[in-house]
Amino acid sequence: MSDNAHIAKYVLRLADDALVLGHRLSEWTSRAPFLEEDLALTNVALDFVGRARMYYQYAAELTGGGATEDTFAYTRDAREFSNLLLCELPRGDFAFSVVRQFLYDAFALPFLRELKGSSDQRLAGIAAKAEKESTYHLRRGKEWVLRLGDGTTESHQRMRQALDELWGYTHELFEVDALEEALIAEGIAVDPRTIRDEWQQTVTSVLIQATLPVPESSWSVQGGRTGYHTESLGYLLAELQFMQRAYPGLRW
């Protein structure tokens, strides 16, 4: 039977994904193409930050020793974060953010559906709440992929470029290590390999409708789960953690 430390490590992975991607989305606040989308992206960012808080709070309870959600969000260095590399890449242009979010949400929705069946009731409860948000996120992501992919010549080209730049990062979504293997065997964790076909079908279907080719690139990267990140995460954390680093223990 896995102990709390192993479960906490798994929960932190999910929390880090949500926090880092939520922060990237928040960078569109006041910068989106038009006001309605500005508000929409800000709300999606809040969804991810709220999801991160639920995971971090659970991880803190499992860890004990006075740990809190803020401990994990604000006091760890980049090497201690275990988020997917896909989540930390710079914001890029609007097409880049649209493609990144679509590729991630196409994975997140079936993942959360599976996580609802976890033998860990706390994780199952978080997944049930997050699933509703992800359903909306994926729907709006599809709409934007179709709108930009089958839009102007420039929007189409930007979407193709974003797909080519991001595709190699999607392989990490489906990698499983020894920690996850053990938790999968106990019915706690989700085996992402079982949802790869659904992800592929969703992505391929939408890209075809958007007149975008499915990338055939064979390159792939990994390392996020074990703390090996791009330099982008360091810059992100420098901004995210500034207040707590400058004034340890600060409370609003």
For each residue, the residues with C-beta under 8 A, 3 or more apart:
1: 186
2: 6 7 182 183 186 188
3: 6 7
4: 7 8 62 63 64
5: 8 9 62 63
6: 2 3 9 10 179 182 183
7: 2 3 4 10 11 62 120 183 188
8: 4 5 11 12 59 62 63
9: 5 6 12 13 82 179
10: 6 7 13 14 179 180 183 188 189
11: 7 8 14 15 55 58 59 62 123
12: 8 9 15 16 55 56 59 72 82
13: 9 10 16 17 82 83 225
14: 10 11 17 18 55
15: 11 12 18 19 52 55 56 59 72
16: 12 13 19 20 52 81 82 83 87
17: 13 14 20 21 83 84 87
18: 14 15 21 22 48 49 51 52 55
19: 15 16 22 23 48 49 52 56 73 83
20: 16 17 23 24 81 83 87 88 233 236
21: 17 18 24 25 48 83 87 101 104
22: 18 19 25 26 45 46 47 48 49 51 52
23: 19 20 26 27 45 49 236 240
24: 20 21 27 87 88 89 90 91 97 100 236
25: 21 22 28 41 42 44 45 48 97 101
26: 22 23 29 42 45 49
27: 23 24 31 91
28: 25 31 32 38 41 42 45 91 97
29: 26 32 38 41 42 45
30: 38
31: 27 28 38
32: 28 29 35 37 38 40 41 94
33: 37 94
34: 37 38
35: 32 38 39
36: 39 40
37: 32 33 34 40 41
38: 28 29 30 31 32 34 35 41 42
39: 35 36 42 43
40: 32 36 37 43 44 140
41: 25 28 29 32 37 38 44 45
42: 25 26 28 29 38 39 45 46
43: 39 40 46 47
44: 25 40 41 47 48 101 137 140
45: 22 23 25 26 28 29 41 42 48 49
46: 22 42 43 49 50
47: 22 43 44 50 51 130 133 137
48: 18 19 21 22 25 44 45 51 52
49: 18 19 22 23 26 45 46 52 53
50: 46 47 53 54
51: 18 22 47 48 54 55 126 129 130 133
52: 15 16 18 19 22 48 49 55 56 73
53: 49 50 56 57 69
54: 50 51 57 58 126 129 130
55: 11 12 14 15 18 51 52 58 59 126
56: 12 15 19 52 53 59 60 68 69 72 73
57: 53 54 60 61 68 69
58: 11 54 55 61 62 122 123 126
59: 8 11 12 15 55 56 62 63 67 69 72
60: 56 57 63 67 68 69 71 72
61: 57 58 64
62: 4 5 7 8 11 58 59
63: 4 5 8 59 60 67
64: 4 61 67
65:
66: 71
67: 59 60 63 64 71 72
68: 56 57 60 71 72
69: 53 56 57 59 60 72 73
70: 73 74 75 244
71: 60 66 67 68 74 75 76
72: 12 15 56 59 60 67 68 69 75 76
73: 19 52 56 69 70 76 240 241
74: 70 71 240 241 243 244 245
75: 70 71 72 241 244
76: 71 72 73 80 81
77: 80 81 237
78: 81 227 229 233 234 237
79: 227 228 229
80: 76 77 227
81: 16 20 76 77 78 227 229 233 237
82: 9 12 13 16 224 225 226 227
83: 13 16 17 19 20 21 87 88 224 229 233
84: 17 87 88 169 172 173 224 225
85: 88 89 169 172 221 222 223 224 229 230
86: 89 100 103 104 166 169 170 172 173 224
87: 16 17 20 21 24 83 84 104 224
88: 20 24 83 84 85 224 229 230 232 233 236
89: 24 85 86 92 100 166 169 230 232
90: 24 232
91: 24 27 28 96 97
92: 89 95 96 97 100 162
93: 96 97 158 162
94: 32 33 97 98 148 158
95: 92 98 99 148 155 158 159 161 162
96: 91 92 93 99 100 158 162 165 166
97: 24 25 28 91 92 93 94 100 101
98: 94 95 101 102 141 144 145 148 159 162
99: 95 96 102 103 145 159 162 163 166
100: 24 86 89 92 96 97 103 104 162 166
101: 21 25 44 97 98 104 105 137 141
102: 98 99 105 106 138 141 142 144 145 203 206
103: 86 99 100 106 107 166 170 203
104: 21 86 87 100 101 107 108 173
105: 101 102 108 109 134 137 138 141
106: 102 103 109 138 141 199 202 203 206
107: 103 104 110 111 170 173 192 195 199
108: 104 105 111 112 130 134 137 138
109: 105 106 112 113 131 134 135 137 138
110: 107 113 114 195 198 199
111: 107 108 114 115 190 192 195
112: 108 109 115 116 127 130 131 134
113: 109 110 116 127 131
114: 110 111 117 190 191 194 195
115: 111 112 118 123 124 126 127 190
116: 112 113 124 127 128 131
117: 114 124 187
118: 115 121 123 124 127 187 188 189 190
119: 186 187 188
120: 7 123 124 188
121: 118 124 125
122: 58 125 126
123: 11 58 115 118 120 126 127 188
124: 115 116 117 118 120 121 127 128
125: 121 122 128 129
126: 51 54 55 58 115 122 123 129 130
127: 112 113 115 116 118 123 124 130 131
128: 116 124 125 131 132
129: 51 54 125 126 132 133
130: 47 51 54 108 112 126 127 133 134
131: 109 112 113 116 127 128 134 135
132: 128 129 135 136
133: 47 51 129 130 136 137
134: 105 108 109 112 130 131 137 138
135: 109 131 132 138 139
136: 132 133 139 140
137: 44 47 101 105 108 109 133 134 140 141
138: 102 105 106 108 109 134 135 141 142 202
139: 135 136 142 143
140: 40 44 136 137 143 144
141: 98 101 102 105 106 137 138 144 145
142: 102 138 139 145 146 206
143: 139 140 146 147
144: 98 102 140 141 147 148
145: 98 99 102 141 142 148 149 159 206 207 210 212
146: 142 143 149 150 206 209 210
147: 143 144 150 151 155
148: 94 95 98 144 145 151 155 156 158 159 210
149: 145 146 155 156 159 207 209 210 211 212
150: 146 147 156 209 210 211
151: 147 148 155 156
152: 155 156
153: 156 157
154: 157 158
155: 95 147 148 149 151 152 158 159
156: 148 149 150 151 152 153 159 160 211 212
157: 153 154 160 161
158: 93 94 95 96 148 154 155 161 162
159: 95 98 99 145 148 149 155 156 162 163 210 212
160: 156 157 163 164 212 213
161: 95 157 158 164 165
162: 92 93 95 96 98 99 100 158 159 165 166
163: 99 159 160 166 167 207 212 213 215
164: 160 161 167 215 217
165: 96 161 162
166: 86 89 96 99 100 103 162 163 169 170
167: 163 164 170 215 217
168: 171 217 219 220 221
169: 84 85 86 89 166 172 220 221
170: 86 103 107 166 167 173
171: 168 174 175 220 221 222
172: 84 85 86 169 175 220 221 222 224 225
173: 84 86 104 107 170 192 199
174: 171 192 193 196 199
175: 171 172 192 222 225
176: 180 181 184 191 192 193
177: 180 181 225 226
178: 181 182
179: 6 9 10 182 183
180: 10 176 177 183 184 189 191
181: 176 177 178 184 185
182: 2 6 178 179 185 186
183: 2 6 7 10 179 180 186 188 189
184: 176 180 181 187 188 189 190 191
185: 181 182
186: 1 2 119 182 183 189
187: 117 118 119 184
188: 2 7 10 118 119 120 123 183 184
189: 10 118 180 183 184 186
190: 111 114 115 118 184 194 195
191: 114 176 180 184 194
192: 107 111 173 174 175 176 195 196
193: 174 176 196
194: 114 190 191
195: 107 110 111 114 190 192 198 199
196: 174 192 193 199 200
197: 200 201
198: 110 195 201 202
199: 106 107 110 173 174 195 196 202 203
200: 196 197 203 204
201: 197 198 204 205
202: 106 138 198 199 205 206
203: 102 103 106 199 200 206 207 214
204: 200 201 207 208 214
205: 201 202 208 209
206: 102 106 142 145 146 202 203 209 210
207: 145 149 163 203 204 210 212 213 214
208: 204 205 211 212 214
209: 146 149 150 205 206
210: 145 146 148 149 150 159 206 207
211: 149 150 156 208
212: 145 149 156 159 160 163 207 208
213: 160 163 207
214: 203 204 207 208
215: 163 164 167
216:
217: 164 167 168
218:
219: 168
220: 168 169 171 172
221: 85 168 169 171 172
222: 85 171 172 175 225
223: 85 226 227 228 229
224: 82 83 84 85 86 87 88 172 227 228 229
225: 13 82 84 172 175 177 222
226: 82 177 223
227: 78 79 80 81 82 223 224
228: 79 223 224
229: 78 79 81 83 85 88 223 224 232 233 234
230: 85 88 89 233
231: 234 235
232: 88 89 90 229 235 236
233: 20 78 81 83 88 229 230 236 237
234: 78 229 231 237 238
235: 231 232 238 239
236: 20 23 24 88 232 233 239 240
237: 77 78 81 233 234 240 241
238: 234 235 241 242
239: 235 236 242
240: 23 73 74 236 237
241: 73 74 75 237 238 244 245
242: 238 239 245 246
243: 74 246 247 250
244: 70 74 75 241 247 248 249 250
245: 74 241 242 248
246: 242 243
247: 243 244 250
248: 244 245
249: 244
250: 243 244 247
251:
252:
